[in-house]
Amino acid sequence: MKIGDAPFDISVNVRNIGSATLSSADVHFSIDGGMAIGGAVTTSTNIASLASGTLTSPAKWTPSATGVYNVKVLDI
């Protein structure tokens, strides 16, 4: 990634192990152990039972400087 391409989407691949379709979700993440950022996924979620899909946080991330960062998805 190039810092000039910021802001960046934070996406996570999920597998729905429940018996019902996943029709809504929140995605929160932290950078280097910082404050949680994120919220309700605004795109179509609809991941069927036992299926996989990608969820993207509504919050985009802009690094403060070039470097290596630890990005952690906190909850879905």
N, CA, C and O atoms as a MOPAC input file, in Angstrom:
PM7 MOZYME 1SCF
protein

 N      0.83200 1    -1.16900 1     0.00000 1
 C      0.00000 1     0.00000 1     0.00000 1
 C      0.88100 1     1.23700 1     0.00000 1
 O      1.97300 1     1.23700 1     0.56800 1
 N      0.40500 1     2.26900 1    -0.62900 1
 C      1.11000 1     3.54800 1    -0.62000 1
 C      0.27700 1     4.54900 1     0.16700 1
 O     -0.93900 1     4.63100 1    -0.00600 1
 N      0.93500 1     5.30700 1     1.02900 1
 C      0.22500 1     6.27900 1     1.86700 1
 C     -0.54200 1     7.28200 1     1.01800 1
 O     -1.56400 1     7.81400 1     1.45100 1
 N     -0.05700 1     7.53700 1    -0.17600 1
 C     -0.74300 1     8.44900 1    -1.08100 1
 C     -2.08300 1     7.91900 1    -1.58000 1
 O     -2.89700 1     8.67400 1    -2.11200 1
 N     -2.30700 1     6.61200 1    -1.40600 1
 C     -3.57700 1     6.00100 1    -1.83100 1
 C     -4.64000 1     6.04800 1    -0.73300 1
 O     -5.77200 1     5.61800 1    -0.95500 1
 N     -4.29100 1     6.56500 1     0.44800 1
 C     -5.23100 1     6.63400 1     1.58000 1
 C     -6.38800 1     7.57100 1     1.25300 1
 O     -6.22500 1     8.47300 1     0.43200 1
 N     -7.55000 1     7.38200 1     1.87200 1
 C     -7.86300 1     6.47000 1     2.97000 1
 C     -8.09900 1     5.04600 1     2.47600 1
 O     -8.46600 1     4.82000 1     1.32300 1
 N     -7.87800 1     4.08300 1     3.38800 1
 C     -7.98800 1     2.67000 1     3.06200 1
 C     -9.24200 1     2.05800 1     3.68600 1
 O     -9.64500 1     2.41600 1     4.79300 1
 N     -9.84800 1     1.12000 1     2.94200 1
 C    -10.94100 1     0.31800 1     3.48400 1
 C    -10.35200 1    -0.76000 1     4.37800 1
 O     -9.27400 1    -1.28300 1     4.09500 1
 N    -11.04500 1    -1.09200 1     5.44300 1
 C    -10.68800 1    -2.22600 1     6.29700 1
 C    -11.78300 1    -3.26400 1     6.10700 1
 O    -12.93700 1    -3.03800 1     6.47000 1
 N    -11.41100 1    -4.40500 1     5.53500 1
 C    -12.37400 1    -5.46600 1     5.23800 1
 C    -11.96400 1    -6.74400 1     5.95400 1
 O    -10.79000 1    -6.96200 1     6.25300 1
 N    -12.95400 1    -7.57600 1     6.22000 1
 C    -12.70800 1    -8.85300 1     6.88200 1
 C    -13.54800 1    -9.93000 1     6.20100 1
 O    -14.71000 1    -9.70800 1     5.85800 1
 N    -12.94300 1   -11.09100 1     6.01300 1
 C    -13.67300 1   -12.24000 1     5.47900 1
 C    -14.30100 1   -12.97500 1     6.65300 1
 O    -13.63500 1   -13.25000 1     7.65000 1
 N    -15.58200 1   -13.29000 1     6.53100 1
 C    -16.29400 1   -13.97800 1     7.61500 1
 C    -17.00400 1   -15.20700 1     7.07600 1
 O    -17.34200 1   -15.29300 1     5.89500 1
 N    -17.21700 1   -16.14800 1     7.97300 1
 C    -18.02800 1   -17.32900 1     7.66400 1
 C    -19.18200 1   -17.32400 1     8.64600 1
 O    -18.97600 1   -17.25300 1     9.85700 1
 N    -20.39700 1   -17.40100 1     8.12300 1
 C    -21.60000 1   -17.42100 1     8.94100 1
 C    -21.83600 1   -18.85400 1     9.41000 1
 O    -22.24900 1   -19.71000 1     8.62700 1
 N    -21.57100 1   -19.10900 1    10.68700 1
 C    -21.78200 1   -20.46200 1    11.21900 1
 C    -23.13900 1   -20.59500 1    11.89700 1
 O    -23.44600 1   -21.62900 1    12.49200 1
 N    -23.95000 1   -19.54300 1    11.80300 1
 C    -25.29900 1   -19.58700 1    12.36300 1
 C    -26.27500 1   -20.26900 1    11.43100 1
 O    -25.92700 1   -20.62700 1    10.30500 1
 N    -27.50100 1   -20.44900 1    11.90200 1
 C    -28.52400 1   -21.11700 1    11.08900 1
 C    -29.33600 1   -20.13200 1    10.24700 1
 O    -30.06500 1   -20.54700 1     9.34600 1
 N    -29.21700 1   -18.84500 1    10.52800 1
 C    -29.96300 1   -17.81800 1     9.78400 1
 C    -29.00500 1   -16.98700 1     8.92800 1
 O    -27.80700 1   -16.91700 1     9.20100 1
 N    -29.55900 1   -16.36500 1     7.89400 1
 C    -28.77400 1   -15.46700 1     7.05700 1
 C    -28.31800 1   -14.27200 1     7.87500 1
 O    -29.09600 1   -13.69500 1     8.63500 1
 N    -27.06000 1   -13.90600 1     7.71500 1
 C    -26.51600 1   -12.71900 1     8.36400 1
 C    -26.94500 1   -11.51700 1     7.53100 1
 O    -26.46500 1   -11.33000 1     6.41300 1
 N    -27.85100 1   -10.70300 1     8.07400 1
 C    -28.40900 1    -9.59900 1     7.28800 1
 C    -27.91200 1    -8.23500 1     7.74000 1
 O    -28.16100 1    -7.23500 1     7.06700 1
 N    -27.21700 1    -8.17700 1     8.86500 1
 C    -26.62500 1    -6.91300 1     9.30700 1
 C    -25.43200 1    -7.23600 1    10.19800 1
 O    -25.37000 1    -8.29900 1    10.81500 1
 N    -24.49900 1    -6.31400 1    10.25400 1
 C    -23.30900 1    -6.53000 1    11.08200 1
 C    -22.60000 1    -5.20800 1    11.30200 1
 O    -22.72300 1    -4.27500 1    10.50900 1
 N    -21.86000 1    -5.14800 1    12.38900 1
 C    -20.95800 1    -4.03100 1    12.66200 1
 C    -19.53500 1    -4.55400 1    12.52000 1
 O    -19.24800 1    -5.69200 1    12.89200 1
 N    -18.66000 1    -3.74000 1    11.99200 1
 C    -17.24100 1    -4.08100 1    11.90900 1
 C    -16.45800 1    -2.96200 1    12.57600 1
 O    -16.52300 1    -1.80800 1    12.15500 1
 N    -15.71700 1    -3.31600 1    13.62400 1
 C    -14.86800 1    -2.36500 1    14.33300 1
 C    -13.42600 1    -2.85500 1    14.27600 1
 O    -13.17400 1    -4.05900 1    14.29600 1
 N    -12.49900 1    -1.93600 1    14.20700 1
 C    -11.09000 1    -2.29700 1    14.15300 1
 C    -10.28200 1    -1.29800 1    14.96700 1
 O    -10.75500 1    -0.20800 1    15.29100 1
 N     -9.05300 1    -1.68900 1    15.29100 1
 C     -8.13600 1    -0.75800 1    15.95200 1
 C     -6.80200 1    -0.79600 1    15.22900 1
 O     -6.44100 1    -1.79300 1    14.60500 1
 N     -6.09700 1     0.28400 1    15.32500 1
 C     -4.76300 1     0.39800 1    14.74100 1
 C     -3.77600 1     0.50400 1    15.89400 1
 O     -3.88000 1     1.40400 1    16.72900 1
 N     -2.82000 1    -0.41500 1    15.93800 1
 C     -1.79400 1    -0.43300 1    16.98400 1
 C     -2.38400 1    -0.35600 1    18.38900 1
 O     -1.83800 1     0.32500 1    19.25700 1
 N     -3.49800 1    -1.05400 1    18.61600 1
 C     -4.10600 1    -1.11400 1    19.94400 1
 C     -4.84600 1     0.14300 1    20.35300 1
 O     -5.18300 1     0.31100 1    21.52500 1
 N     -5.10200 1     1.02800 1    19.40400 1
 C     -5.78400 1     2.28000 1    19.70400 1
 C     -7.28800 1     2.11300 1    19.85500 1
 O     -7.80800 1     1.00100 1    19.95500 1
 N     -7.96300 1     3.24300 1    19.86900 1
 C     -9.41100 1     3.29400 1    20.03100 1
 C    -10.12200 1     2.55100 1    18.90000 1
 O     -9.66100 1     2.55800 1    17.75800 1
 N    -11.24500 1     1.91000 1    19.22500 1
 C    -12.04600 1     1.20700 1    18.23000 1
 C    -12.65300 1     2.19900 1    17.24500 1
 O    -13.14400 1     3.26200 1    17.62600 1
 N    -12.60500 1     1.82400 1    15.97200 1
 C    -13.15700 1     2.62800 1    14.88400 1
 C    -14.07100 1     1.70800 1    14.09000 1
 O    -13.75500 1     0.53000 1    13.92800 1
 N    -15.18900 1     2.20800 1    13.59500 1
 C    -16.04900 1     1.38400 1    12.75300 1
 C    -17.50500 1     1.68900 1    12.96700 1
 O    -17.86900 1     2.77600 1    13.41400 1
 N    -18.34200 1     0.71400 1    12.64300 1
 C    -19.77500 1     0.88000 1    12.79300 1
 C    -20.52800 1    -0.12600 1    11.95600 1
 O    -19.98200 1    -1.15000 1    11.54400 1
 N    -21.79300 1     0.17800 1    11.70900 1
 C    -22.66700 1    -0.72100 1    10.95100 1
 C    -22.24400 1    -0.76700 1     9.48600 1
 O    -21.99300 1     0.26400 1     8.86300 1
 N    -22.17100 1    -1.97300 1     8.95800 1
 C    -21.85800 1    -2.16300 1     7.54400 1
 C    -23.04000 1    -1.63500 1     6.74500 1
 O    -24.18400 1    -2.01800 1     6.99300 1
 N    -22.76800 1    -0.76400 1     5.79400 1
 C    -23.84100 1    -0.10800 1     5.05500 1
 C    -24.12200 1    -0.76000 1     3.70300 1
 O    -25.12800 1    -0.44900 1     3.06700 1
 N    -23.25600 1    -1.64900 1     3.26400 1
 C    -23.50600 1    -2.34700 1     2.00600 1
 C    -24.34400 1    -3.58500 1     2.29500 1
 O    -24.52600 1    -3.95100 1     3.45700 1
 N    -24.84500 1    -4.21900 1     1.27800 1
 C    -25.65100 1    -5.42200 1     1.44200 1
 C    -24.82200 1    -6.49800 1     2.14300 1
 O    -23.75200 1    -6.87400 1     1.66500 1
 N    -25.31600 1    -6.98500 1     3.26300 1
 C    -24.59200 1    -8.00000 1     4.02600 1
 C    -24.99500 1    -9.38600 1     3.52900 1
 O    -24.20000 1   -10.05500 1     2.86900 1
 N    -26.18700 1    -9.81800 1     3.82700 1
 C    -26.79200 1   -11.06700 1     3.34600 1
 C    -25.81100 1   -12.20700 1     3.06000 1
 O    -25.55600 1   -12.54800 1     1.90500 1
 N    -25.26700 1   -12.78900 1     4.13200 1
 C    -24.40400 1   -13.95700 1     4.01000 1
 C    -25.20100 1   -15.14300 1     4.54700 1
 O    -25.53800 1   -15.19700 1     5.72900 1
 N    -25.49300 1   -16.08100 1     3.66600 1
 C    -26.33300 1   -17.23600 1     4.01600 1
 C    -25.66200 1   -18.09600 1     5.08100 1
 O    -24.45000 1   -18.03100 1     5.28300 1
 N    -26.47200 1   -18.89900 1     5.75100 1
 C    -25.95800 1   -19.84100 1     6.73700 1
 C    -24.88100 1   -20.72000 1     6.11200 1
 O    -25.06300 1   -21.25400 1     5.01800 1
 N    -23.77500 1   -20.86500 1     6.80300 1
 C    -22.62800 1   -21.68000 1     6.39900 1
 C    -21.89900 1   -21.15900 1     5.16400 1
 O    -21.06800 1   -21.86700 1     4.59500 1
 N    -22.19700 1   -19.93800 1     4.74700 1
 C    -21.51400 1   -19.32300 1     3.60900 1
 C    -20.48400 1   -18.31700 1     4.11700 1
 O    -20.48000 1   -17.95300 1     5.29300 1
 N    -19.62300 1   -17.88100 1     3.22600 1
 C    -18.60300 1   -16.88700 1     3.55700 1
 C    -18.84800 1   -15.62200 1     2.76500 1
 O    -19.48800 1   -15.64200 1     1.71400 1
 N    -18.33500 1   -14.52900 1     3.28100 1
 C    -18.46200 1   -13.24900 1     2.59400 1
 C    -17.48300 1   -12.24600 1     3.16500 1
 O    -16.79100 1   -12.52800 1     4.14300 1
 N    -17.42700 1   -11.09100 1     2.56200 1
 C    -16.52500 1   -10.02600 1     2.99200 1
 C    -17.34100 1    -8.85600 1     3.50600 1
 O    -18.28700 1    -8.41300 1     2.85400 1
 N    -16.97300 1    -8.35800 1     4.67500 1
 C    -17.60100 1    -7.18000 1     5.25900 1
 C    -16.57000 1    -6.06500 1     5.30800 1
 O    -15.41200 1    -6.30000 1     5.65200 1
 N    -16.98200 1    -4.86200 1     4.96900 1
 C    -16.08300 1    -3.70800 1     4.97600 1
 C    -16.60000 1    -2.68100 1     5.96300 1
 O    -17.76700 1    -2.29200 1     5.92000 1
 N    -15.72200 1    -2.24700 1     6.85200 1
 C    -16.09400 1    -1.23800 1     7.84000 1
 C    -16.49100 1     0.05200 1     7.13300 1
 O    -15.90000 1     0.40300 1     6.11200 1
 N    -17.48600 1     0.76200 1     7.66300 1
 C    -17.85000 1     2.04300 1     7.06600 1
 C    -16.79100 1     3.11800 1     7.32200 1
 O    -16.75500 1     4.13200 1     6.62600 1
 N    -15.93600 1     2.89900 1     8.31000 1
 C    -14.86900 1     3.85700 1     8.61600 1
 C    -13.63900 1     3.51700 1     7.78700 1
 O    -13.20100 1     2.36700 1     7.74900 1
 N    -13.10100 1     4.50100 1     7.14200 1
 C    -11.86400 1     4.32100 1     6.38800 1
 C    -10.69100 1     4.75400 1     7.26500 1
 O    -10.86900 1     5.51100 1     8.21900 1
 N     -9.49100 1     4.27000 1     6.93600 1
 C     -8.31300 1     4.56000 1     7.74000 1
 C     -7.27200 1     5.30000 1     6.91000 1
 O     -6.95000 1     4.90400 1     5.79000 1
 N     -6.75500 1     6.38000 1     7.48200 1
 C     -5.66500 1     7.13500 1     6.87500 1
 C     -4.48200 1     7.11800 1     7.83300 1
 O     -4.55800 1     7.70300 1     8.91300 1
 N     -3.38700 1     6.45600 1     7.45800 1
 C     -2.21200 1     6.42200 1     8.32500 1
 C     -1.63800 1     7.82100 1     8.52000 1
 O     -1.73700 1     8.68100 1     7.64400 1
 N     -1.03800 1     8.02700 1     9.68600 1
 C     -0.43800 1     9.33000 1     9.97600 1
 C      0.94100 1     9.46900 1     9.34600 1
 O      1.42000 1    10.58400 1     9.14500 1
 N      1.58000 1     8.35000 1     9.03500 1
 C      2.92000 1     8.36900 1     8.44000 1
 C      3.18800 1     7.01500 1     7.79400 1
 O      2.47600 1     6.04400 1     8.04900 1
 N      4.21500 1     6.96000 1     6.96200 1
 C      4.64500 1     5.70100 1     6.38600 1
 C      5.18000 1     4.81600 1     7.50600 1
 O      5.88800 1     5.30400 1     8.38700 1
 N      4.85800 1     3.52800 1     7.49200 1
 C      5.35900 1     2.62900 1     8.51800 1
 C      4.62400 1     1.30800 1     8.52100 1
 O      3.85900 1     1.00100 1     7.60700 1
 N      4.86500 1     0.53200 1     9.56100 1
 C      4.22100 1    -0.76500 1     9.75300 1
 C      3.18700 1    -0.59200 1    10.86400 1
 O      3.49100 1    -0.04500 1    11.92400 1
 N      1.97000 1    -1.05900 1    10.61500 1
 C      0.87400 1    -0.91100 1    11.56100 1
 C      0.24500 1    -2.26400 1    11.85300 1
 O      0.21200 1    -3.13600 1    10.98500 1
 N     -0.25100 1    -2.44300 1    13.06100 1
 C     -0.99100 1    -3.63000 1    13.45100 1
 C     -2.48000 1    -3.29200 1    13.38900 1
 O     -2.98000 1    -2.51400 1    14.20100 1
 N     -3.18300 1    -3.88000 1    12.42000 1
 C     -4.61700 1    -3.65000 1    12.24000 1
 C     -5.34500 1    -4.87200 1    12.78000 1
 O     -5.10200 1    -5.99300 1    12.33300 1
 N     -6.24800 1    -4.65100 1    13.75300 1
 C     -6.95400 1    -5.75800 1    14.38500 1
 C     -8.44600 1    -5.54100 1    14.30100 1
 O     -8.94500 1    -4.50100 1    14.73300 1
 N     -9.17600 1    -6.51200 1    13.74900 1
 C    -10.63300 1    -6.45700 1    13.74900 1
 C    -11.07500 1    -6.88900 1    15.13600 1
 O    -10.69000 1    -7.95600 1    15.61500 1
 N    -11.89300 1    -6.04600 1    15.78800 1
 C    -12.27800 1    -6.28000 1    17.17200 1
 C    -13.55300 1    -7.08700 1    17.31200 1
 O    -13.64000 1    -7.96100 1    18.17400 1
 N    -14.53100 1    -6.81000 1    16.48700 1
 C    -15.78800 1    -7.55800 1    16.55100 1
 C    -16.54000 1    -7.42000 1    15.25700 1
 O    -16.30800 1    -6.51500 1    14.45500 1
 N    -17.45000 1    -8.35300 1    15.08600 1
 C    -18.28900 1    -8.35000 1    13.88900 1
 C    -19.69800 1    -8.61500 1    14.33800 1
 O    -20.61000 1    -8.66400 1    13.51300 1

